[in-house]
Amino acid sequence: MLQAGVNVPLNDSALGLPLDAKRYFVGTTATFEAGNTVALRTEHDLGPCVVGAGLWVRF
């Protein structure tokens, strides 16, 4: 997994904006069998990206 983020203050008092990005690396294998025989086997590499933002208030 790769991850990067930053907190950006919006003003001098109490508001801020957190930004975050993540990239996952996932590999999987699916096997389909008919009785004792493997009918199909596939391998997949997944790489979803997740981006998040929010608002924080300090008090």
N, CA, C and O atoms as a DFTB+ gen file, in Angstrom:
236 C
 N C O
     1  1       0.844      -1.170       0.000
     2  2       0.000       0.000       0.000
     3  2       0.891       1.235       0.000
     4  3       1.886       1.291       0.722
     5  1       0.535       2.203      -0.798
     6  2       1.158       3.518      -0.784
     7  2       0.157       4.509      -0.215
     8  3      -1.040       4.419      -0.485
     9  1       0.652       5.456       0.573
    10  2      -0.247       6.430       1.182
    11  2       0.452       7.774       1.284
    12  3       1.636       7.855       1.612
    13  1      -0.307       8.834       0.997
    14  2       0.191      10.201       1.156
    15  2      -0.964      11.067       1.635
    16  3      -2.117      10.842       1.267
    17  1      -0.647      12.057       2.457
    18  2      -1.689      12.930       2.962
    19  2      -1.113      14.230       3.473
    20  3       0.089      14.354       3.709
    21  1      -2.000      15.199       3.637
    22  2      -1.597      16.515       4.104
    23  2      -2.774      17.145       4.855
    24  3      -3.933      16.900       4.521
    25  1      -2.471      17.942       5.853
    26  2      -3.473      18.746       6.549
    27  2      -3.256      20.203       6.167
    28  3      -2.179      20.751       6.400
    29  1      -4.264      20.830       5.585
    30  2      -4.168      22.203       5.117
    31  2      -5.015      23.093       6.014
    32  3      -6.235      22.930       6.054
    33  1      -4.394      24.048       6.747
    34  2      -5.192      24.984       7.541
    35  2      -5.946      25.949       6.626
    36  3      -5.377      26.466       5.664
    37  1      -7.223      26.191       6.925
    38  2      -8.031      27.089       6.092
    39  2      -8.038      28.518       6.613
    40  3      -8.242      29.459       5.846
    41  1      -7.816      28.684       7.908
    42  2      -7.694      30.033       8.465
    43  2      -6.816      29.946       9.705
    44  3      -6.353      28.861      10.057
    45  1      -6.582      31.056      10.362
    46  2      -5.686      31.072      11.513
    47  2      -6.334      30.541      12.789
    48  3      -5.630      30.250      13.756
    49  1      -7.652      30.410      12.810
    50  2      -8.278      30.039      14.079
    51  2      -8.436      28.534      14.249
    52  3      -7.705      27.930      15.034
    53  1      -9.364      27.915      13.539
    54  2      -9.677      26.544      13.940
    55  2     -10.076      25.606      12.806
    56  3     -10.387      24.450      13.091
    57  1     -10.091      26.011      11.568
    58  2     -10.563      25.152      10.487
    59  2      -9.400      24.590       9.679
    60  3      -8.381      25.252       9.482
    61  1      -9.576      23.353       9.217
    62  2      -8.560      22.743       8.383
    63  2      -9.152      21.698       7.456
    64  3     -10.280      21.242       7.644
    65  1      -8.379      21.332       6.464
    66  2      -8.817      20.379       5.450
    67  2      -7.783      19.261       5.338
    68  3      -6.678      19.498       4.849
    69  1      -8.117      18.044       5.782
    70  2      -7.205      16.916       5.581
    71  2      -7.454      16.262       4.217
    72  3      -8.601      15.988       3.863
    73  1      -6.402      16.014       3.462
    74  2      -6.476      15.342       2.166
    75  2      -5.619      14.083       2.243
    76  3      -4.540      14.091       2.836
    77  1      -6.109      13.000       1.640
    78  2      -5.435      11.724       1.754
    79  2      -5.644      10.920       0.471
    80  3      -6.743      10.904      -0.082
    81  1      -4.586      10.253      -0.002
    82  2      -4.683       9.372      -1.167
    83  2      -3.978       8.060      -0.842
    84  3      -2.889       8.051      -0.267
    85  1      -4.617       6.948      -1.219
    86  2      -4.066       5.622      -0.963
    87  2      -4.149       4.780      -2.226
    88  3      -5.094       4.903      -3.005
    89  1      -3.155       3.925      -2.422
    90  2      -3.156       2.975      -3.537
    91  2      -2.860       1.605      -2.957
    92  3      -1.846       1.406      -2.288
    93  1      -3.758       0.656      -3.220
    94  2      -3.621      -0.706      -2.724
    95  2      -3.165      -1.621      -3.862
    96  3      -3.490      -1.386      -5.026
    97  1      -2.417      -2.654      -3.520
    98  2      -1.974      -3.651      -4.476
    99  2      -2.445      -5.012      -3.964
   100  3      -1.959      -5.511      -2.949
   101  1      -3.400      -5.600      -4.685
   102  2      -4.015      -6.849      -4.246
   103  2      -3.977      -7.834      -5.406
   104  3      -4.343      -7.492      -6.530
   105  1      -3.544      -9.034      -5.138
   106  2      -3.567     -10.092      -6.145
   107  2      -4.439     -11.230      -5.655
   108  3      -4.447     -11.539      -4.463
   109  1      -5.172     -11.854      -6.559
   110  2      -6.057     -12.946      -6.178
   111  2      -6.129     -13.973      -7.299
   112  3      -5.900     -13.654      -8.466
   113  1      -6.448     -15.198      -6.932
   114  2      -6.628     -16.281      -7.890
   115  2      -7.995     -16.905      -7.651
   116  3      -8.360     -17.211      -6.517
   117  1      -8.752     -17.090      -8.739
   118  2     -10.055     -17.752      -8.655
   119  2      -9.964     -19.092      -9.377
   120  3      -9.454     -19.165     -10.495
   121  1     -10.459     -20.149      -8.738
   122  2     -10.430     -21.488      -9.316
   123  2     -11.843     -22.058      -9.322
   124  3     -12.534     -22.064      -8.304
   125  1     -12.253     -22.538     -10.493
   126  2     -13.562     -23.161     -10.647
   127  2     -13.337     -24.627     -11.001
   128  3     -12.615     -24.948     -11.946
   129  1     -13.960     -25.504     -10.236
   130  2     -13.766     -26.934     -10.425
   131  2     -15.063     -27.614     -10.832
   132  3     -16.152     -27.222     -10.412
   133  1     -14.923     -28.644     -11.663
   134  2     -16.035     -29.514     -12.040
   135  2     -15.673     -30.908     -11.530
   136  3     -14.899     -31.628     -12.162
   137  1     -16.233     -31.276     -10.397
   138  2     -15.826     -32.530      -9.763
   139  2     -14.428     -32.379      -9.199
   140  3     -14.184     -31.497      -8.376
   141  1     -13.507     -33.227      -9.631
   142  2     -12.112     -33.140      -9.203
   143  2     -11.236     -32.475     -10.252
   144  3     -10.016     -32.427     -10.094
   145  1     -11.837     -31.960     -11.323
   146  2     -11.090     -31.353     -12.421
   147  2     -11.188     -29.837     -12.341
   148  3     -12.268     -29.286     -12.125
   149  1     -10.047     -29.163     -12.517
   150  2     -10.041     -27.698     -12.551
   151  2     -10.558     -27.265     -13.918
   152  3      -9.923     -27.541     -14.936
   153  1     -11.701     -26.591     -13.950
   154  2     -12.305     -26.150     -15.203
   155  2     -11.753     -24.797     -15.643
   156  3     -11.599     -24.547     -16.838
   157  1     -11.456     -23.929     -14.683
   158  2     -10.985     -22.587     -15.020
   159  2     -10.200     -22.028     -13.841
   160  3     -10.629     -22.143     -12.693
   161  1      -9.057     -21.429     -14.123
   162  2      -8.264     -20.754     -13.085
   163  2      -7.838     -19.401     -13.661
   164  3      -7.248     -19.329     -14.740
   165  1      -8.141     -18.350     -12.936
   166  2      -7.781     -17.002     -13.383
   167  2      -7.041     -16.284     -12.263
   168  3      -7.314     -16.499     -11.082
   169  1      -6.101     -15.430     -12.650
   170  2      -5.369     -14.593     -11.704
   171  2      -5.649     -13.140     -12.030
   172  3      -5.675     -12.740     -13.194
   173  1      -5.857     -12.358     -10.986
   174  2      -6.199     -10.954     -11.166
   175  2      -5.333     -10.097     -10.252
   176  3      -5.126     -10.433      -9.086
   177  1      -4.835      -9.000     -10.782
   178  2      -4.133      -7.994      -9.994
   179  2      -5.021      -6.763      -9.920
   180  3      -5.373      -6.170     -10.940
   181  1      -5.376      -6.390      -8.706
   182  2      -6.245      -5.238      -8.487
   183  2      -5.418      -4.105      -7.906
   184  3      -4.520      -4.342      -7.098
   185  1      -5.709      -2.885      -8.307
   186  2      -4.990      -1.726      -7.793
   187  2      -5.907      -0.546      -7.564
   188  3      -5.778       0.475      -8.241
   189  1      -6.844      -0.663      -6.610
   190  2      -7.763       0.453      -6.400
   191  2      -7.069       1.659      -5.763
   192  3      -6.145       1.523      -4.960
   193  1      -7.540       2.821      -6.144
   194  2      -7.089       4.084      -5.559
   195  2      -8.229       4.647      -4.714
   196  3      -9.389       4.630      -5.127
   197  1      -7.889       5.139      -3.537
   198  2      -8.876       5.719      -2.629
   199  2      -8.418       7.128      -2.285
   200  3      -7.288       7.330      -1.838
   201  1      -9.296       8.099      -2.494
   202  2      -8.991       9.503      -2.197
   203  2     -10.004       9.981      -1.165
   204  3     -11.202       9.727      -1.297
   205  1      -9.520      10.673      -0.140
   206  2     -10.405      11.155       0.906
   207  2     -10.115      12.598       1.267
   208  3      -8.989      13.075       1.126
   209  1     -11.131      13.277       1.727
   210  2     -11.013      14.658       2.189
   211  2     -11.975      14.841       3.352
   212  3     -12.954      14.107       3.482
   213  1     -11.695      15.807       4.179
   214  2     -12.551      16.058       5.316
   215  2     -12.428      17.501       5.787
   216  3     -11.769      18.325       5.152
   217  1     -13.055      17.779       6.877
   218  2     -12.995      19.100       7.485
   219  2     -12.796      18.906       8.974
   220  3     -13.543      18.162       9.608
   221  1     -11.790      19.571       9.543
   222  2     -11.595      19.484      10.974
   223  2     -11.771      20.848      11.608
   224  3     -11.463      21.886      11.023
   225  1     -12.275      20.800      12.821
   226  2     -12.504      22.008      13.608
   227  2     -11.804      21.821      14.950
   228  3     -12.054      20.838      15.647
   229  1     -10.958      22.726      15.305
   230  2     -10.247      22.666      16.575
   231  2     -10.936      23.636      17.552
   232  3     -11.180      24.795      17.215
   233  1     -11.242      23.155      18.746
   234  2     -11.873      24.027      19.734
   235  2     -11.356      23.724      21.109
   236  3     -11.772      24.358      22.079
